[in-house]
Structures are given as C-alpha cells and as structure tokens.
Amino acid sequence: DIHAFQLYFMEDNVKQISPRIKKAAGVSATWISKDRFCHIELTGQGKVVEKNVKNEDVNFAGLSRGFLVEKSKRAEQIIPKCTRMCAGFAAHRVILYDAGYLLHYDVHKRRRIGTLHVGSRVKFKSVVWNHDGSLLAVILDKILYICSKSLKVISSCSLRTGKIKSGAWCSSSGVFLYTTPHQLRYLCKENEEGLVCSLFRLYYITHVTENQVTLIDRQKEVKVLDINGADYQFKSAVLRGQEDEVKRLASTGKILGEAMLKFLKEVSRADIAVHFVKDPAVRFSLAVELSNVDLAFESAEVLNTSDHWEMVAAMAMKFGKLTTAEAAYQRGKLFSQLKFLYIITGQYKKLEKLGKLFAVRRELSNQYEVALVLDDAAVQADLLRNTGNPALSSLVEKTAVDQVDVNGRRRLAGAVPLHPTLTDWPSTCQLQNT
C-alpha cells in the first residue's frame, strides 16, 4: 500500500455513520485552510502539492527539492528532498524543512516569510505554535529553539543527555514546556530554562494549563499531572515586568529556594525577593544589598544582635536617617557611636544624660570626652583626680576659674553646633532633585 495519508469526511449531527475515506500518496499532509491542504509527493522530486478536499491538485506547481540552496551551489551539492512540512498557523502558510533549513512559506503568495538554518546533522522533529501565532517552538533531536514567526531565534536550549520528545505552550504564562525521557522541563522566551518535575516513564505533552499538564504515553494512556508551575510562571512574570502577577505569585508561598533568589539577583530584581523570603537573616542581607533601611531595621528587630544594629545604624547615617540611626545605636547598646551622633547633631541634653550613663558603666574615657564637649570642668577635674592625675585636675580647676569674667560668665565655652537638630538629613537623591 503506497498511500501515505487518508482523508476522513465526517458529517455533523449524524450518528452511527461510517466516514468516507479517500487515500492518496504523499507525506506531511498539512491543512492550510478549511478546504485546502498541502503534502509532499512521493515521486522522489520532493515537490509540495496543494489540493482541495476532493484530493484534486489545484494547479500549484510545487516547490522542487533543494529550493533553499543558492543556484551557484546546486550543481556542487547533493540536494536532499524536501522531506518535512508542518502547519504555519496562519492561512495558506506552511513550515518546510529542506537541506538543514526551515522555511516559513506562503503557498498562495509564493513568498518567504522567514528562514532558519538548523543544520543537516540534526534531526528535525516538529514545530509548535503558541496561542496567538506570534511565537513557535522548533523541536530538534537535542535542541529547542523559540522563534518569532519570521524564524528569528529568540531563545534556545540544548540537552547534554536524552532527547526532546514533545512540547506544548502554557497560554497563561507564555512558557514552553517540553518532555525528555525522564523530565518535564520549561523554556522561557527570555532564555530562562529549568526543571518542572521528574517523570517515571516516557510521556508526550498534549495540553498545558496553569497547574496541570495533560500527557499520553506509548500505551495510549492519558495522564493529567498536577504540577507546581509557580517557578516558571514567576520567572516569566519577572522577566516580562508584570509587577501585579509577580506579587500575586509571591504571596502564594510557593516561591522558595536559593535558586530563585539567585535568579532574582542575576536579573537585578532582588527587591522582589522581600515579598516571599521569610528568613530574617536572608531578609537582612537583601535589605543591605538593596540599601533598604526600613527593611534592615525590621529584620534587625528579629535578629537583635549588636552587629546587625551597627550595620543598620551605619546604613541610616549614610542616607541621613538620623532618627533611625539613633534608635539602632540604642537598641544595639552602641553608646560610643551614639555619643558621636549626639555631638555632631548638637543634642547636648541627650549627651549630658549619656555622660551619666557612662559614669554608671565606668566608661571613664567616654565620660571625659562628654565632659570636654559640654565644657563641664568639675567633671573633668574629678575624673582626673580619681584616675591619679592630681596636677592635671588642679590645672583644669584653675583654668576654669580664670575663664570667668567680672559678670560671672565663662569667657570660653564648648563646641557650639551649627544645626542643633535631629531632623533627617537630605539624601543624595533629594539633593539632586532640588
């Protein structure tokens, strides 16, 4: 039997009727409209023939084999037959394979829409169009391409072991899912690929929804597999800039793992990780990386170590958030740094209270520095006397007396700040805007 394809005619609203069958010789029969189809002849010439539903040739001259090879090279090259043809999504269009090339061709206009060289050493399997015909996946033996309708490669991936068996598009996320003998994997058009799950037998994909994949095995048994599609859906939403979808997926609690965090850092979107990362140490690291003072303070409240509070305070000082820096120094009991903050901001009343705290804690050096700034000669003299420096103590007392004028006022005073306030300083961005 040389017939390679058969036409089955079915009638609507008619029960228990045997279909009318027409047989014909040819391969790769492909519909190009509701009443026309094309196939490749079996005459050895590799010609593409267009026919109607009566299986009659409609006078399309056909394309000779080797049509993609330049005329100057045709005599030198053994030209293979045009052996494969696939649907072209739009009416009157087909995808042809010949001599290691794919051609998107308009049968009626006799016009090339796009060409892709895949190589003659690889085995071409099929193409799969997405739901709106803007993209197609080209499946080879071990290589997968995602192309535009002009066959320009947008993204690709290759397998080290195993072969690509089948694939289908997820219409909700625009991601292509494909099967290998042991895995279900995905490829985004932004060139991001990964593993969905492992398979225990060979399956072929027939349909993909948001969280389910319909498969069929070689025994013709259909299986509906529940999957966690949050991984590839999230990556696709991030790469396409769909902020609302990113937040929705992050709130589901299904976005987990160091790999996802690494991915966000690679695409410079580590700020998204704060929506799903719960570990306070990781959140603190993200806050430092993003220079997010508020998030760092929130995480430090959970961790509550002096090192974390010191980092929060340093970050707050860098961005001029003095109130946050003061709170961080206080929470971390970093009184030496707090002393410096009070000095440069001119908060002498708070500095005086801090000096008393230094006295209780027996931090004499810090206490003496506070006394110098406040110009408190009595405290300076007492500290020098108690630490075995009576001569210096007497000198300080005598100097303090000599600095009093006839009206009882000091001739010299301590440092006077220019702006005695704790309001936040303007950041670099605010200064640039002004």
C-alpha positions as CSV (number, residue, x, y, z in Angstrom):
1,D,0.0,0.0,0.0
2,I,1.7,3.2,-1.2
3,H,-0.9,5.5,0.3
4,A,0.7,7.7,3.0
5,F,-2.3,9.7,4.1
6,Q,-6.1,9.4,4.1
7,L,-8.9,11.9,4.1
8,Y,-11.8,11.2,6.5
9,F,-15.1,13.1,5.9
10,M,-17.4,13.4,8.9
11,E,-20.9,14.9,9.0
12,D,-22.3,16.9,11.8
13,N,-25.4,15.8,13.7
14,V,-25.3,12.3,12.1
15,K,-25.0,9.3,14.4
16,Q,-23.5,5.9,13.5
17,I,-22.2,6.7,10.1
18,S,-19.1,5.3,8.6
19,P,-16.7,8.1,7.4
20,R,-15.9,8.5,3.7
21,I,-12.2,7.9,3.2
22,K,-10.0,9.0,0.3
23,K,-6.5,7.7,0.1
24,A,-3.6,9.4,-1.6
25,A,0.2,9.1,-2.0
26,G,2.2,11.7,-0.2
27,V,3.8,12.7,3.1
28,S,3.4,15.5,5.7
29,A,-0.1,16.4,4.7
30,T,-0.9,19.8,6.3
31,W,-4.1,21.9,6.3
32,I,-3.6,25.4,5.0
33,S,-7.2,26.5,5.1
34,K,-10.6,24.9,5.7
35,D,-10.8,23.4,2.2
36,R,-7.2,23.2,1.1
37,F,-4.2,21.2,2.2
38,C,-0.6,20.5,1.1
39,H,1.6,17.5,1.0
40,I,4.9,16.3,-0.3
41,E,4.8,14.0,-3.3
42,L,6.3,10.5,-3.1
43,T,7.7,10.7,-6.7
44,G,11.2,11.4,-5.5
45,Q,11.1,15.0,-6.6
46,G,10.3,16.4,-3.1
47,K,7.6,18.7,-4.5
48,V,4.9,20.4,-2.4
49,V,1.5,20.0,-3.9
50,E,-1.7,21.9,-2.9
51,K,-5.0,20.0,-3.1
52,N,-8.7,20.6,-2.3
53,V,-10.9,18.4,-0.1
54,K,-11.7,16.2,-3.2
55,N,-8.0,15.3,-3.2
56,E,-7.6,17.1,-6.5
57,D,-4.5,19.1,-7.4
58,V,-5.3,22.8,-7.6
59,N,-2.6,23.6,-10.0
60,F,0.1,24.7,-7.6
61,A,3.3,24.0,-9.4
62,G,5.1,22.8,-6.3
63,L,8.5,23.5,-4.9
64,S,11.4,21.5,-6.2
65,R,13.8,19.9,-3.8
66,G,16.8,22.0,-2.7
67,F,14.8,25.2,-3.1
68,L,16.8,26.8,-0.2
69,V,20.2,26.2,-1.7
70,E,21.8,29.0,-3.8
71,K,21.7,28.4,-7.5
72,S,25.5,28.7,-7.8
73,K,25.9,25.8,-5.3
74,R,23.2,23.5,-6.6
75,A,25.4,21.8,-9.1
76,E,28.1,21.1,-6.4
77,Q,25.8,19.8,-3.7
78,I,23.8,16.7,-3.3
79,I,20.4,18.2,-2.6
80,P,18.2,16.2,-0.3
81,K,14.5,16.0,-0.8
82,C,12.0,18.3,1.0
83,T,11.0,15.7,3.5
84,R,9.0,17.5,6.1
85,M,6.2,20.0,6.3
86,C,4.4,21.5,9.3
87,A,1.5,23.9,9.8
88,G,2.2,27.6,9.5
89,F,-0.6,28.8,11.9
90,A,-2.0,31.5,9.5
91,A,-4.0,30.5,6.4
92,H,-2.0,29.4,3.3
93,R,1.3,29.2,5.3
94,V,3.5,26.2,6.0
95,I,6.8,25.4,7.6
96,L,9.1,23.5,5.2
97,Y,12.3,21.6,6.1
98,D,14.9,21.0,3.4
99,A,18.7,20.6,3.5
100,G,19.1,21.7,7.1
101,Y,16.9,24.8,6.6
102,L,13.5,25.7,7.9
103,L,11.4,27.9,5.7
104,H,8.2,29.8,6.6
105,Y,6.4,30.0,3.3
106,D,3.2,31.5,2.0
107,V,1.8,29.0,-0.5
108,H,-0.5,31.4,-2.3
109,K,1.7,34.4,-2.5
110,R,4.8,32.3,-3.2
111,R,6.7,34.4,-0.6
112,R,9.3,33.5,2.0
113,I,8.4,34.9,5.5
114,G,11.5,33.7,7.2
115,T,14.3,31.2,7.1
116,L,16.3,29.4,9.9
117,H,19.4,27.2,9.4
118,V,19.3,24.3,11.9
119,G,22.0,22.2,10.3
120,S,21.8,19.0,8.3
121,R,23.3,16.8,11.0
122,V,20.4,17.3,13.5
123,K,17.1,15.6,13.3
124,F,14.2,17.9,12.8
125,K,11.0,16.8,14.7
126,S,8.3,19.4,14.7
127,V,7.2,22.9,15.4
128,V,4.6,24.1,17.9
129,W,2.9,27.5,17.6
130,N,1.8,29.5,20.6
131,H,-1.9,30.5,21.1
132,D,-1.7,33.8,19.0
133,G,0.8,32.7,16.4
134,S,3.5,35.2,17.4
135,L,6.0,32.5,18.5
136,L,6.8,29.0,17.6
137,A,9.0,26.3,19.2
138,V,11.3,24.4,16.8
139,I,12.0,20.9,18.2
140,L,15.1,19.2,17.1
141,D,16.6,16.0,18.5
142,K,18.5,17.6,21.4
143,I,18.0,21.3,20.7
144,L,15.0,23.6,21.2
145,Y,14.5,27.0,19.6
146,I,11.9,29.6,20.4
147,C,11.5,31.8,17.3
148,S,9.4,34.6,16.0
149,K,7.1,34.0,13.0
150,S,9.9,35.2,10.8
151,L,12.0,32.4,12.3
152,K,14.4,34.7,14.1
153,V,15.7,32.8,17.2
154,I,14.7,34.5,20.5
155,S,15.9,31.8,22.9
156,S,17.3,28.3,22.8
157,C,18.5,25.4,24.9
158,S,20.2,22.1,24.3
159,L,20.3,18.8,26.2
160,R,23.5,17.0,27.1
161,T,21.8,13.7,27.5
162,G,18.5,12.3,26.3
163,K,16.3,13.7,23.5
164,I,13.4,16.1,23.4
165,K,10.2,14.1,22.9
166,S,7.3,16.6,22.8
167,G,6.3,20.1,23.9
168,A,3.4,22.5,24.4
169,W,2.8,26.2,25.3
170,C,1.4,27.4,28.5
171,S,-1.0,30.1,27.3
172,S,-1.3,31.8,30.7
173,S,2.4,32.4,31.2
174,G,3.8,32.2,27.6
175,V,6.3,29.5,28.6
176,F,7.1,26.4,26.6
177,L,7.1,23.1,28.4
178,Y,8.7,20.0,26.9
179,T,9.4,16.4,27.9
180,T,12.6,14.3,27.8
181,P,12.6,10.6,28.6
182,H,12.8,11.3,32.4
183,Q,11.9,15.0,32.9
184,L,9.4,17.7,32.3
185,R,11.2,21.0,31.7
186,Y,10.5,24.5,30.6
187,L,12.0,27.3,28.4
188,C,11.0,31.0,28.5
189,K,11.3,33.2,25.6
190,E,13.7,35.3,27.7
191,N,16.2,32.4,27.6
192,E,15.5,31.1,31.1
193,E,15.1,27.4,31.4
194,G,14.7,24.8,34.2
195,L,13.1,21.7,35.6
196,V,9.5,21.3,36.5
197,C,9.5,17.7,37.7
198,S,10.8,14.3,37.1
199,L,8.9,11.7,35.1
200,F,8.9,7.9,35.8
201,R,8.1,6.9,32.2
202,L,8.2,8.4,28.7
203,Y,5.3,10.8,28.1
204,Y,4.2,13.2,25.3
205,I,2.6,16.5,26.2
206,T,-0.8,17.2,24.7
207,H,-2.0,20.3,26.7
208,V,-0.8,22.6,29.4
209,T,-2.8,24.7,31.9
210,E,-1.6,26.9,34.8
211,N,-1.1,24.0,37.2
212,Q,-1.8,20.9,35.1
213,V,-0.2,19.1,32.2
214,T,-2.1,16.5,30.1
215,L,0.2,13.7,28.9
216,I,-0.1,10.5,26.9
217,D,2.3,7.5,26.9
218,R,3.2,5.0,24.3
219,Q,0.4,2.7,25.6
220,K,-2.1,5.5,24.7
221,E,-2.9,6.0,28.3
222,V,-3.8,9.6,29.2
223,K,-2.5,11.1,32.4
224,V,-3.3,14.5,34.0
225,L,-0.3,15.6,36.0
226,D,-0.6,18.3,38.7
227,I,2.5,20.5,38.7
228,N,3.8,23.4,40.7
229,G,4.1,25.9,37.9
230,A,4.9,28.8,40.2
231,D,8.6,28.6,39.4
232,Y,8.4,29.2,35.6
233,Q,5.3,31.5,35.9
234,F,7.2,33.7,38.4
235,K,10.3,33.9,36.3
236,S,8.3,34.7,33.2
237,A,6.4,37.4,35.1
238,V,9.6,38.9,36.4
239,L,11.3,39.0,33.0
240,R,8.2,40.4,31.3
241,G,7.9,43.1,34.0
242,Q,4.4,42.1,35.2
243,E,4.5,43.5,38.7
244,D,1.0,42.6,39.7
245,E,1.5,39.0,38.7
246,V,4.8,38.9,40.5
247,K,3.2,40.0,43.8
248,R,0.3,37.5,43.3
249,L,2.7,34.6,42.8
250,A,5.0,35.7,45.6
251,S,2.0,35.8,48.0
252,T,1.1,32.2,47.3
253,G,4.0,30.9,49.4
254,K,5.1,28.6,46.5
255,I,8.2,30.6,45.6
256,L,11.0,29.0,47.6
257,G,14.7,28.1,47.4
258,E,18.1,29.7,46.9
259,A,17.9,29.1,43.2
260,M,15.0,31.6,42.9
261,L,16.9,34.1,45.0
262,K,20.0,33.7,42.8
263,F,17.8,34.2,39.7
264,L,16.4,37.5,41.0
265,K,20.0,38.7,41.8
266,E,21.1,37.8,38.3
267,V,18.3,39.8,36.7
268,S,18.9,42.7,39.1
269,R,15.5,42.3,40.8
270,A,16.5,41.3,44.3
271,D,13.9,43.7,45.6
272,I,11.2,41.2,44.6
273,A,12.6,38.6,47.0
274,V,11.4,40.5,50.0
275,H,7.8,39.5,49.1
276,F,8.4,35.8,49.7
277,V,11.6,35.4,51.7
278,K,10.7,34.8,55.4
279,D,14.1,34.1,57.0
280,P,15.2,37.3,58.9
281,A,18.9,36.7,58.2
282,V,18.2,36.5,54.4
283,R,15.9,39.4,54.5
284,F,18.5,41.5,56.3
285,S,21.1,40.6,53.7
286,L,18.7,41.6,51.0
287,A,18.0,44.9,52.8
288,V,21.7,45.7,52.9
289,E,22.1,44.8,49.3
290,L,19.2,47.0,48.3
291,S,20.1,49.8,50.8
292,N,16.6,49.5,52.3
293,V,17.0,51.0,55.7
294,D,13.4,50.3,56.9
295,L,13.6,46.6,55.9
296,A,17.0,46.3,57.6
297,F,15.6,47.8,60.8
298,E,12.6,45.4,60.7
299,S,14.9,42.4,60.2
300,A,17.4,43.6,62.9
301,E,14.5,43.7,65.4
302,V,14.1,39.9,65.0
303,L,17.8,39.1,64.9
304,N,18.6,41.6,67.7
305,T,22.4,41.5,67.7
306,S,24.8,44.4,68.1
307,D,26.5,43.6,64.8
308,H,23.2,43.9,62.9
309,W,22.2,47.0,64.7
310,E,25.6,48.6,63.9
311,M,25.1,47.8,60.2
312,V,21.6,49.3,60.3
313,A,22.9,52.5,62.0
314,A,25.7,52.8,59.6
315,M,23.3,52.5,56.7
316,A,20.9,55.0,58.2
317,M,23.8,57.5,58.8
318,K,24.8,57.1,55.1
319,F,21.3,58.0,54.0
320,G,20.8,60.8,56.6
321,K,18.1,59.0,58.6
322,L,19.2,60.2,62.0
323,T,16.2,59.1,63.9
324,T,16.6,55.5,62.7
325,A,20.4,55.7,63.4
326,E,19.7,56.8,67.0
327,A,17.2,54.0,67.6
328,A,19.6,51.4,66.1
329,Y,22.5,52.7,68.4
330,Q,20.2,52.5,71.4
331,R,18.9,49.0,70.6
332,G,22.4,47.7,70.0
333,K,23.8,49.5,73.1
334,L,26.4,51.1,70.9
335,F,26.8,54.1,73.2
336,S,30.2,55.3,71.8
337,Q,28.6,55.7,68.3
338,L,25.6,57.3,69.9
339,K,27.8,59.8,71.6
340,F,29.3,60.8,68.2
341,L,25.7,61.2,66.8
342,Y,24.7,63.5,69.6
343,I,27.9,65.6,69.2
344,I,27.5,66.2,65.5
345,T,23.8,67.0,65.8
346,G,24.2,69.2,68.9
347,Q,21.8,67.3,71.2
348,Y,23.6,68.3,74.4
349,K,20.8,67.5,76.7
350,K,20.8,63.9,75.5
351,L,24.6,63.9,75.6
352,E,24.5,65.0,79.2
353,K,22.3,62.0,80.1
354,L,24.6,59.8,78.1
355,G,27.6,61.1,80.2
356,K,25.8,60.0,83.3
357,L,25.3,56.5,81.8
358,F,29.0,56.3,81.0
359,A,29.7,57.1,84.7
360,V,27.5,54.2,85.8
361,R,29.1,51.9,83.3
362,R,32.6,53.1,84.4
363,E,33.5,54.1,80.9
364,L,35.7,56.9,82.0
365,S,37.2,57.8,78.6
366,N,33.8,58.3,77.1
367,Q,32.7,60.2,80.2
368,Y,35.6,62.5,79.9
369,E,35.0,63.2,76.2
370,V,31.4,64.1,77.0
371,A,32.6,66.5,79.8
372,L,35.1,68.1,77.3
373,V,32.3,68.7,74.7
374,L,29.9,70.1,77.4
375,D,32.8,72.1,78.9
376,D,32.0,70.6,82.4
377,A,35.2,71.5,84.2
378,A,34.0,70.0,87.5
379,V,33.5,66.5,86.0
380,Q,36.8,66.8,84.1
381,A,38.7,67.6,87.4
382,D,37.0,64.8,89.3
383,L,37.8,62.2,86.6
384,L,41.5,63.3,86.5
385,R,41.8,63.3,90.3
386,N,40.2,59.8,90.6
387,T,42.5,58.4,87.9
388,G,45.7,59.5,89.6
389,N,46.3,62.9,87.9
390,P,46.0,65.5,90.7
391,A,48.2,68.0,88.9
392,L,46.1,68.0,85.8
393,S,43.0,68.1,88.0
394,S,44.2,71.3,89.7
395,L,45.2,72.8,86.3
396,V,41.7,72.2,85.0
397,E,40.1,73.8,88.1
398,K,42.4,76.9,87.9
399,T,41.8,77.3,84.2
400,A,38.0,77.2,84.7
401,V,38.2,79.9,87.4
402,D,40.4,82.2,85.2
403,Q,37.8,81.9,82.3
404,V,35.1,83.6,84.4
405,D,34.7,87.3,83.7
406,V,33.5,90.0,86.1
407,N,29.9,89.2,85.4
408,G,30.3,85.6,86.3
409,R,30.1,84.4,82.7
410,R,32.6,82.0,81.0
411,R,35.0,83.6,78.5
412,L,35.3,80.2,76.7
413,A,32.6,77.7,76.0
414,G,32.4,74.2,74.5
415,A,31.8,73.5,70.8
416,V,28.6,75.0,69.5
417,P,26.9,73.0,66.8
418,L,25.7,74.8,63.6
419,H,22.4,72.9,63.4
420,P,21.3,71.6,66.8
421,T,18.6,69.3,65.5
422,L,17.8,65.6,64.9
423,T,15.7,66.0,61.7
424,D,16.8,63.7,58.9
425,W,19.4,65.0,56.5
426,P,18.5,65.2,52.8
427,S,19.7,62.2,50.8
428,T,21.7,62.3,47.6
429,C,18.6,61.8,45.6
430,Q,16.7,64.6,47.3
431,L,19.7,66.9,46.7
432,Q,19.8,66.0,43.0
433,N,16.1,66.7,42.7
434,T,16.4,70.1,44.3
